[in-house]
Amino acid sequence: MTTLISYIVRTSTKLDKRCIIPLLLQSPPPPQLLLLSPLRTFSSEVPKSQPPQKKRPARGKGPVTWKSLAVTGVIGASLLAFMLYVRKEKEAAQARERKRALGKASIGGRFELIDHNGTPRTSDDFLGRWVLLYFGFTHCPDVCPDELEKMAKVVDDVEKLECGQSIQPLFITVDPKRDSQAAIKQYCAEFHPRLLGLTGSEDAIAQACRAYRVYFSAGPRDEDDDYIVDHTIILYLVNPDGDFVDYFGQNKTAEQATASIVFSMKKFDDANKKGFLGSLL
């Protein structure tokens, strides 16, 4: 039977198969006939003729997650804070530059004089140090000694506060005709061991006085050819950059001047400190 069916299938034409096969399938085929049908095998590999299928992302896992949003927010906030810091630092630097330019234009400037030891001195020699400057003359009867004593006390008081800063006191004469180097040296030693006296030609003295807006005028002479010089009575504070910072008149006490100087020193130090971000500017 099996051989007969096999023979019929092989020898039948296409037309015969269309007629015979349905007849054979009307009744359940015997097990022997089932063994004649070829077994189909299935493969998991994609045929080369078909394009590769794209993997679909799993549901609920899109490109944007709460974690990615949080990371993006932190990075954005950090960049914004950095930009604000840089802008603030630039604005502060511009403000310091404007203030410095205004200070130079109003009070202070370069001078070239000679100290009481005969050494030529310029204003550049005192860069990097705080300077307390006073204009006067050695024949002054009372005002100059009072102001120089106040200056000496301020210099000592600032150092006692241990703020890490010291002041160089300077005395510039407004009477170069009578104030010789020896006279100035002896005069300065009476007030403070570090007080440095400066003199020079009349033109050099006049130039220094103009820079600091100091008024001076010699009065009438008496029978002994003695005279009093009328002049501005002010202590000038100059920072390590050589810029005028503050001034103290007769109405300011040594304690008030000391407090103001310490405040200016702290403000100067804070403005010139450079942290990690500041060094990037």
C-alpha positions as CSV (number, residue, x, y, z in Angstrom):
1,M,0.0,0.0,0.0
2,T,2.7,2.3,0.9
3,T,4.7,1.6,-2.2
4,L,1.6,2.1,-4.3
5,I,0.8,5.5,-2.9
6,S,4.4,6.6,-3.3
7,Y,4.4,5.4,-6.9
8,I,1.2,7.3,-7.6
9,V,2.5,10.5,-6.2
10,R,5.8,10.3,-8.1
11,T,4.3,9.4,-11.4
12,S,1.3,11.6,-11.4
13,T,1.2,14.8,-13.4
14,K,0.3,18.1,-11.9
15,L,-3.3,17.6,-13.0
16,D,-3.4,14.1,-11.6
17,K,-2.1,15.3,-8.3
18,R,-4.8,17.9,-8.0
19,C,-7.4,15.2,-8.5
20,I,-5.9,12.3,-6.6
21,I,-4.4,14.0,-3.6
22,P,-7.7,15.4,-2.3
23,L,-9.2,11.9,-2.6
24,L,-6.4,10.5,-0.6
25,L,-6.9,13.2,2.1
26,Q,-10.6,12.5,2.5
27,S,-9.8,9.7,4.9
28,P,-7.2,9.8,7.6
29,P,-4.0,8.8,6.0
30,P,-2.3,5.7,7.5
31,P,0.7,6.2,9.6
32,Q,2.9,4.8,6.9
33,L,1.8,7.6,4.5
34,L,2.6,10.3,7.1
35,L,6.2,9.0,7.2
36,L,6.5,9.7,3.4
37,S,5.9,13.5,3.8
38,P,9.2,15.4,4.1
39,L,10.0,16.8,7.5
40,R,10.4,20.6,7.7
41,T,13.1,22.1,9.8
42,F,13.0,25.6,11.2
43,S,16.0,27.9,11.8
44,S,16.2,30.9,14.1
45,E,18.6,32.7,11.7
46,V,17.3,35.5,9.5
47,P,17.6,34.8,5.8
48,K,20.2,36.9,4.1
49,S,17.7,38.1,1.6
50,Q,15.7,39.8,4.4
51,P,16.9,43.0,6.1
52,P,17.8,42.7,9.8
53,Q,15.0,43.7,12.1
54,K,15.5,46.5,14.6
55,K,15.2,45.8,18.3
56,R,12.4,47.6,19.9
57,P,13.2,49.4,23.2
58,A,11.6,47.9,26.2
59,R,8.4,49.5,27.4
60,G,8.8,52.2,30.2
61,K,12.5,52.8,29.4
62,G,12.7,55.9,27.2
63,P,15.8,58.1,26.5
64,V,14.7,60.6,29.2
65,T,14.7,59.4,32.8
66,W,14.5,61.0,36.2
67,K,18.1,60.3,36.7
68,S,19.2,61.9,33.5
69,L,17.0,64.9,34.3
70,A,18.6,65.2,37.7
71,V,22.2,65.0,36.3
72,T,21.3,67.6,33.6
73,G,19.9,69.9,36.3
74,V,23.0,69.7,38.5
75,I,25.3,70.4,35.5
76,G,23.2,73.3,34.4
77,A,23.1,74.8,37.9
78,S,26.9,74.4,38.2
79,L,27.5,76.1,34.9
80,L,25.2,79.0,35.8
81,A,26.9,79.5,39.2
82,F,30.3,79.5,37.5
83,M,29.1,82.1,34.9
84,L,27.7,84.3,37.7
85,Y,30.9,84.0,39.7
86,V,33.0,85.0,36.7
87,R,30.8,87.9,35.9
88,K,30.9,89.1,39.5
89,E,34.7,88.9,39.6
90,K,35.1,90.8,36.3
91,E,32.7,93.5,37.5
92,A,34.7,93.8,40.8
93,A,38.0,94.0,38.8
94,Q,36.6,96.7,36.6
95,A,35.4,98.6,39.6
96,R,38.8,98.4,41.2
97,E,40.4,99.6,38.0
98,R,38.0,102.5,37.8
99,K,38.6,103.4,41.4
100,R,42.4,103.1,40.9
101,A,42.2,105.4,37.9
102,L,40.2,108.0,39.7
103,G,42.5,107.8,42.7
104,K,45.5,108.4,40.6
105,A,43.8,111.3,38.8
106,S,42.8,113.1,42.1
107,I,45.5,112.5,44.7
108,G,48.9,110.8,44.6
109,G,51.6,110.3,42.0
110,R,55.3,109.7,41.4
111,F,58.0,111.6,43.1
112,E,61.8,111.7,42.9
113,L,63.6,112.9,46.0
114,I,66.6,112.2,48.3
115,D,66.3,110.7,51.7
116,H,68.1,111.9,54.9
117,N,70.9,109.5,54.2
118,G,71.7,111.0,50.8
119,T,70.1,108.1,48.9
120,P,68.0,109.0,45.8
121,R,64.5,107.7,46.3
122,T,61.4,107.5,44.1
123,S,57.8,106.5,44.8
124,D,58.5,103.2,43.2
125,D,60.9,102.2,46.0
126,F,58.0,101.9,48.3
127,L,55.8,99.7,46.2
128,G,54.8,96.5,48.0
129,R,54.5,98.4,51.3
130,W,51.9,100.5,53.0
131,V,53.0,104.1,53.4
132,L,51.9,106.8,55.7
133,L,53.0,110.2,54.3
134,Y,53.2,113.6,55.9
135,F,54.4,117.0,54.5
136,G,55.9,119.4,57.0
137,F,59.1,121.2,58.0
138,T,61.6,120.9,60.8
139,H,61.2,124.4,62.1
140,C,57.5,123.9,62.7
141,P,56.8,124.9,66.3
142,D,53.8,122.7,67.3
143,V,51.6,121.3,64.6
144,C,54.2,119.1,62.8
145,P,55.5,117.6,66.1
146,D,51.9,116.7,67.1
147,E,51.1,115.1,63.8
148,L,54.3,113.2,63.7
149,E,53.8,111.8,67.2
150,K,50.3,110.7,66.0
151,M,51.9,109.1,63.0
152,A,54.4,107.2,65.1
153,K,51.6,105.9,67.4
154,V,49.5,104.8,64.5
155,V,52.5,102.9,63.0
156,D,53.2,101.1,66.3
157,D,49.5,100.4,67.0
158,V,49.0,98.8,63.6
159,E,51.9,96.5,64.2
160,K,50.7,95.6,67.7
161,L,47.4,94.3,66.2
162,E,49.4,91.6,64.5
163,C,47.5,92.0,61.2
164,G,50.5,90.9,59.3
165,Q,51.1,94.3,57.9
166,S,53.6,97.1,58.6
167,I,53.7,100.7,57.6
168,Q,56.6,102.8,56.2
169,P,56.3,106.3,57.6
170,L,57.6,109.1,55.3
171,F,58.3,112.8,56.0
172,I,58.6,115.2,53.0
173,T,59.8,118.6,53.8
174,V,58.1,121.7,52.3
175,D,61.0,123.9,53.3
176,P,64.0,122.5,51.3
177,K,66.0,125.8,51.7
178,R,66.5,125.3,55.4
179,D,65.9,121.5,55.9
180,S,69.2,119.9,55.1
181,Q,69.6,116.1,55.0
182,A,71.3,116.2,58.4
183,A,68.6,118.4,59.9
184,I,65.9,116.1,58.6
185,K,67.6,113.0,59.9
186,Q,67.9,114.4,63.4
187,Y,64.4,115.6,63.3
188,C,62.9,112.2,62.2
189,A,64.8,110.3,64.8
190,E,62.9,112.2,67.5
191,F,59.6,110.6,66.5
192,H,60.2,107.1,65.2
193,P,63.2,104.9,64.3
194,R,61.7,104.0,60.9
195,L,60.6,107.5,59.9
196,L,62.4,108.3,56.7
197,G,62.8,112.0,55.8
198,L,62.9,113.2,52.2
199,T,64.1,116.4,50.6
200,G,65.2,117.6,47.2
201,S,65.2,120.6,45.0
202,E,62.5,123.2,45.1
203,D,61.1,121.9,41.8
204,A,61.1,118.3,43.0
205,I,59.4,119.2,46.3
206,A,56.8,121.3,44.4
207,Q,56.1,118.4,42.1
208,A,55.5,116.0,45.0
209,C,53.2,118.6,46.7
210,R,51.2,119.0,43.5
211,A,50.7,115.3,43.2
212,Y,49.2,115.1,46.7
213,R,47.4,118.4,46.5
214,V,49.5,119.9,49.3
215,Y,49.4,123.6,49.8
216,F,52.4,125.3,51.2
217,S,53.5,128.9,51.4
218,A,56.4,130.6,53.3
219,G,55.3,133.4,55.6
220,P,57.0,136.7,56.3
221,R,60.6,136.6,57.7
222,D,61.4,138.1,61.1
223,E,64.6,139.9,62.2
224,D,66.4,136.5,62.6
225,D,65.4,135.5,59.0
226,D,63.1,133.0,60.5
227,Y,59.7,132.2,59.0
228,I,56.8,129.9,59.3
229,V,55.6,127.8,56.4
230,D,51.8,127.5,56.1
231,H,50.9,124.1,54.7
232,T,48.3,121.4,54.5
233,I,48.1,119.3,57.6
234,I,47.2,115.8,56.5
235,L,48.5,112.2,56.9
236,Y,48.2,110.3,53.5
237,L,47.7,106.5,53.4
238,V,49.1,104.8,50.3
239,N,48.6,101.1,49.5
240,P,51.2,98.6,48.3
241,D,50.2,99.4,44.7
242,G,51.3,103.0,45.2
243,D,47.7,104.3,45.1
244,F,46.3,106.8,47.5
245,V,43.7,105.2,49.8
246,D,42.7,107.6,52.6
247,Y,43.8,110.7,54.5
248,F,43.6,111.8,58.2
249,G,43.4,115.4,59.3
250,Q,44.0,117.0,62.6
251,N,40.5,116.1,63.8
252,K,41.3,112.4,63.5
253,T,42.8,110.7,66.6
254,A,45.4,108.0,66.4
255,E,42.9,105.4,67.4
256,Q,40.5,106.4,64.6
257,A,43.3,106.5,62.0
258,T,44.5,103.0,63.2
259,A,41.0,101.5,62.8
260,S,40.6,103.0,59.4
261,I,44.0,101.8,58.2
262,V,43.4,98.2,59.5
263,F,40.1,98.2,57.7
264,S,41.7,99.4,54.4
265,M,44.4,96.7,54.8
266,K,41.8,94.0,55.2
267,K,39.8,95.3,52.2
268,F,42.9,95.4,50.1
269,D,43.9,91.9,51.0
270,D,40.4,90.5,50.3
271,A,40.3,92.2,46.9
272,N,43.6,90.7,45.9
273,K,43.0,87.2,47.1
274,K,42.8,84.6,44.3
275,G,41.1,81.3,44.9
276,F,40.9,78.4,42.5
277,L,38.2,80.0,40.3
278,G,39.8,83.5,40.6
279,S,43.1,82.1,39.2
280,L,41.2,81.0,36.0
281,L,40.3,84.6,35.1
